[in-house]
Amino acid sequence: MGEVIGLIVFGAIVGVLARLFKPGEQKIGVLWTILVGIAGALIGYLVAGWLGVDNTSGIDWIRLAISVVAAIVLLGVFVSVAGRKKS
């Protein structure tokens, strides 16, 4: 249960950082920001594991950076898909 709460908190931080670093306006709500951040965090954990940098002492800056970059990409995809006009 603590891992789920930690993932939600980390995802929220990653989502906010992604919105901060992504240029342009993103018209999405707080819930979507958190969900995109969670997805970015999960991708960050996976990629950090592949690169062998998933277990470091102290703060995992590399994993955080990977997570934020993944969330920025996901945010761009989400905004482009959600911003399309429906027929």
PLY file of the C-alpha trace (Angstrom):
ply
format ascii 1.0
element vertex 87
property float x
property float y
property float z
element edge 86
property int vertex1
property int vertex2
end_header
0.00 0.00 0.00
2.87 2.36 0.78
4.38 1.67 -2.65
1.15 2.72 -4.36
0.97 5.96 -2.37
4.65 6.60 -3.11
4.04 6.04 -6.83
1.12 8.49 -6.79
3.19 11.15 -4.99
6.21 10.58 -7.25
3.92 10.60 -10.30
2.41 13.90 -9.22
5.88 15.43 -8.85
6.99 14.05 -12.22
3.79 15.31 -13.87
4.21 18.81 -12.48
7.87 18.89 -13.54
6.91 17.70 -17.03
4.35 20.50 -17.37
6.92 22.98 -16.07
9.61 21.96 -18.57
7.38 21.37 -21.60
7.13 24.54 -23.66
3.73 25.84 -24.66
0.35 25.69 -23.02
-1.09 22.38 -21.85
-4.82 22.43 -21.32
-5.18 19.42 -19.03
-6.43 19.05 -15.51
-4.67 18.07 -12.32
-5.86 14.46 -12.48
-4.49 14.00 -15.99
-1.23 15.63 -14.92
-0.89 13.07 -12.13
-1.82 10.16 -14.41
0.69 11.25 -17.06
3.29 11.65 -14.30
2.57 8.16 -12.96
2.96 6.70 -16.45
6.22 8.64 -16.89
7.44 7.42 -13.50
6.70 3.80 -14.42
8.56 4.20 -17.71
11.41 5.85 -15.80
11.64 2.90 -13.40
11.67 0.47 -16.33
14.32 2.32 -18.36
16.49 2.94 -15.29
16.38 -0.80 -14.63
17.46 -1.52 -18.20
20.34 0.93 -17.86
21.37 -0.48 -14.48
20.89 2.79 -12.59
17.76 1.79 -10.68
19.50 1.25 -7.31
21.69 4.11 -6.24
22.44 5.57 -2.84
20.59 8.77 -2.06
18.23 10.42 -4.52
17.95 8.69 -7.88
18.54 11.74 -10.05
19.02 9.72 -13.22
15.73 7.86 -12.72
13.98 11.14 -11.97
15.36 12.72 -15.14
14.32 9.70 -17.23
10.85 9.81 -15.67
10.42 13.52 -16.39
11.56 13.12 -20.01
9.14 10.20 -20.47
6.33 12.26 -18.92
7.12 15.20 -21.24
6.81 12.90 -24.25
3.57 11.40 -22.91
2.24 14.88 -22.15
2.93 15.97 -25.71
1.13 12.91 -27.07
-1.81 13.41 -24.70
-2.20 17.11 -25.52
-2.04 16.45 -29.27
-4.58 13.64 -29.09
-6.93 15.41 -26.65
-6.66 18.68 -28.55
-7.99 17.27 -31.82
-11.44 18.36 -32.84
-14.06 15.63 -32.77
-15.98 15.09 -36.01
0 1
1 2
2 3
3 4
4 5
5 6
6 7
7 8
8 9
9 10
10 11
11 12
12 13
13 14
14 15
15 16
16 17
17 18
18 19
19 20
20 21
21 22
22 23
23 24
24 25
25 26
26 27
27 28
28 29
29 30
30 31
31 32
32 33
33 34
34 35
35 36
36 37
37 38
38 39
39 40
40 41
41 42
42 43
43 44
44 45
45 46
46 47
47 48
48 49
49 50
50 51
51 52
52 53
53 54
54 55
55 56
56 57
57 58
58 59
59 60
60 61
61 62
62 63
63 64
64 65
65 66
66 67
67 68
68 69
69 70
70 71
71 72
72 73
73 74
74 75
75 76
76 77
77 78
78 79
79 80
80 81
81 82
82 83
83 84
84 85
85 86
